[in-house]
Amino acid sequence: MDFEFTSRVFKGLRLTSLAIVLLLGAAVLHVLWKRRVFQRTNEAGVERFGSYSGKVGAQSIDWLLKFGSMLLLAAGVLMLSYLHVDTWGWVVIAPALAFVLFIWIGS
């Protein structure tokens, strides 16, 4: 085995493990967000708050948890698709690059 092949293999393992950690982090944040919303609802499915500032604070934290989980999920999926671009990764990378190009040219 030459040095270049082993460095590519270890780089792939590091990126795969990082992608798995990001995906697990996204799952944890999503579960925390769903749990917070479930604990605030009553039997009729209506969220109850003690005050308006409590509602704004809770919804801000919920938004941060939801945004963080989406960001980690996107990062993990893009990393995994980058590693597997020769088989299935192009299906994920092509629309992502088209979106980036759209934002870049459109603004």
C-alpha positions, 0 to 999 in steps of 0.5 A: 500500500502506498501512502496516498491510498492510506491517507485517502482511506483515513481521511474518508474514515474521519469524514464518515465519523464526523458526518455520523456525529453531525447526524446524531447531533441533529437527531438529538436536537430534533428530539429535544425540540419535539419533547419541549413542544409536547410538554407544553401542550394540554389535552386539547393540543393547545400550547399554554404559556404564563406570559407573552414573554414566556411564549416568545422565549420558548418559541425562540429556543424552539426555533434555535433547536429546529434550525440547529438540527436542520443545519447539522442534518444538512452538513452530515448528509452533504459530507456523506454524499461527498464521500460517496459522490461516485455512486449516489452522492451526486443526487444530493450534491447536484441540487445543493450546488444548483441552489448555491449557484442560484443564490450566488447569481441571483443576488 
